[in-house]
Structure formats: structure tokens, C-alpha cells
Amino acid sequence: MIQENIHLLACPRCRGKLRIERVQLKCLGCAATYPVDQDGIPLLFCPTEGWNKDRDVTEVVKAFYEKNPFPNYDDLESRESLEHKASRGIFARLLNEQIPAGSLVLEVGCGTGQLTNFLGMSWKRQVFGSDVCLNSLRLAKGFRDRFSINNAAFLQMNLFRPGFRDSIFDVVISNGVLHHTGDPYRAFQSIAQLVKPGGIILIGLYNRIGRLTTDFRRFLFRMTHDHLKFLDGHMRNRQYNEPRKRAWFMDQYKHPHESKHGMGEVIEWFEACGFEYLITIPKIDGSLFTANERLFEPHCKGNRLSRFLTEVEMLLEGGVDGALFITIGRRVCEDTFVGQKPAEARDSAALKG
Ligand SMILES: C[S@@+](CC[C@H](N)C(=O)[O-])C[C@H]1O[C@@H](n2cnc3c(N)ncnc32)[C@H](O)[C@@H]1O
């Protein structure tokens, strides 16, 4: 799939076109070369630019996931088991049903690639999974090759230096990733550039209030030298094998870097960067998220109070699944105002009309 779609790739350094040259990719602009590893994964990783070492956590986070690939495959031994597991979650099922036929999809920070592989099982679309972590990508690509998931492909890249051309994807998904970077808003801007006008972006982030339960458990685990792990429901889940439990525990409680975000804050990012707000999951207007929800249609964005109450509800429900909330938007504006703060970007967007 990478060979067929070489025209979609861009040099992470100079954004020039790439060409395949034996077992590597070569930039036609700056002549930089990028190897392809023995599993056939193009290695387009490039360090983040323009930050001092304290700000940039990419290398630290990459090293963490190289040791602890997430979410890992438990006993998924066939296409059917992945399909069955993914379809049990309403969100993945709705995505699979509602992504328009013929879409080009990118998952940024795909980890071990379950979602990319699940969505790539459909002949109706092409799905790229990208991540900084090579060990996760090897698990993802291994599953893809074993079960001939021909519409999924994987490559290594740093989301701050994307290996794709701008404005080419119909759908960009990044779930549970941006809060592990040194600047989540800049990370959002970086991947927002890859969405074509009219295309969709989905961002999953830890919620500031909902995640207080996890913060409290993390404190308890630290105090008890991890003796109370059973307090986390995932650690009691009989359907998880040991590597999967370990991956969850490390990701939630031993991570070197995470930030937390408000639902209103992400809506501001969207609006500042020329994206029309569509929906937040859980919903923020007081209504319930249903099994027939239309993910790509505009919904009410509630108000400060309704968003606050939704966040408190996440907390009261025990911060389920790490208290992630997902925001979806549609790109309506050609510019993404990269490098500007939300307020400045909003002003530029307003001037552009
Ligand atoms: C918590 S995992 C989420 C994996 C997957 N999205 C999921 O929902 O299961 C976060 C992933 O983000 C990746 N990541 C972190 N920083 C990144 C960066 N700068 N560029 C690309 N991927 C990054 C990590 O390697 C890791 O696989």
C-alpha cells in the first residue's frame, strides 16, 4: 500500500516528494534518505524541531512505549476476534459504519494498531497507522500481515514532523496521543494540517476532572508499592492476558508525561484552526450517546455549565477507561494557522472569514 501511495508521502524535514530507492525512501528535495526496516515499515521518524530538551518529551515518550507497547494484543488470534472485540465498543463500530466509502484515513499514534487494522479490514477505504514507537508498529504490522489486512499500512513518524503531504486525508484520528506530547495544541495543529478541507478530525484526550480518579489511584499505588492494583477494574478483567494488563498499568500509572484537558478547551482549538465542531463523546449537551449517534453531523456544543457537569459525571463514574473524551470536527477553512495560540488563530480565522 505504501508503494502504491508514495505520492501521499512527504519528507518530514523539507516536505519534498519522496521516491522509493531499493530498500529506502529518498527525498527529491533535500536528498534525505529514510530506511525501511526488515518488517517493511518505513522509518520516517525525525526529531521535533525548535524546542529545548526540557520541553520536548518525544524521545522520553518514545523510549517508554518501546518498552511498553500499547495497548498490545491480548488473545486476538484472528480477523474475527479483532472485529468482534472492536465492534463491542460503540465508538469503533460507529466509525466503521460512518466513515464514507473511498476515504483515506490516518491514525496518528496508532500504538499496536488495533483500530487501524480493524478499519483497514474494509475494502471501502485505505487506512494508514503511524506512531513513533517501532516495537508497537511491529506488532501492528505483524497482525496486518498474518491476517492479510490489505487496506492497512504502517509507518513510523513523529507527529510534529509528519511524513505525509498536507490536506490529503478524509479522516485523521488521534486517540490518547496528544496529551503525551510537550505541546498538545501544537500537536493538534500539526496533524490538523493533514486533513483536507471538508475532512474530519477526531481527537481523544484525558479529561482534567474525569481523570482525578486515576490520579488518586496513582497516588495510592505509589504509597503501597503497587500492592493495590486490583483497585483498577482493568487489572481484574479476566479477558486481559498479563502483557495486556501490564501495558494498561504502565500506560495509566507509570507514564513519564501526560497532560489533561477540558472539553471547552478542545472546542476552542477546533474553532481557532478552522474546524467546525461536530460532537464530543461523552455528549456535552446533557443528552445520552446512543448506539445510532451520527458522528459526522453537527451537535449542540452545550455551555460551560453543561460541559462542566459532563466532566463531573465522568469523575463520578470512576474515570472509566482513563477518562478519555473524544472531540470530532470538520475542516471548513483552508488555513490551520500553525504556530499561533488559540486566540491569535481565532482572530486570523475571523479575518479570513
Ligand atoms: C496511549 S497510546 C495510544 C495508542 C492508540 N491510539 C490507542 O488508542 O490504543 C499513545 C501512543 O502515542 C504515540 N506517540 C506519543 N508521542 C508521539 C509523537 N510525537 N508522534 C507519534 N506518536 C506518538 C506513542 O508511541 C503511543 O503509541
The ligand as an ORCA input file, in Angstrom:
! r2SCAN-3c Opt
* xyz 0 1
  C      -1.709      5.704     24.884
  S      -1.032      5.212     23.378
  C      -2.498      5.236     22.364
  C      -2.476      4.163     21.310
  C      -3.764      4.080     20.476
  N      -4.097      5.339     19.872
  C      -4.905      3.571     21.308
  O      -5.885      4.322     21.499
  O      -4.869      2.457     21.766
  C      -0.181      6.687     22.841
  C       0.613      6.457     21.544
  O       1.061      7.730     21.065
  C       2.324      7.572     20.494
  N       3.008      8.881     20.459
  C       3.389      9.651     21.503
  N       4.020     10.764     21.068
  C       4.019     10.686     19.711
  C       4.553     11.532     18.678
  N       5.219     12.671     18.950
  N       4.362     11.149     17.387
  C       3.697      9.998     17.081
  N       3.212      9.151     18.013
  C       3.366      9.494     19.316
  C       3.004      6.580     21.434
  O       4.122      5.965     20.869
  C       1.856      5.626     21.750
  O       1.857      4.504     20.906
*
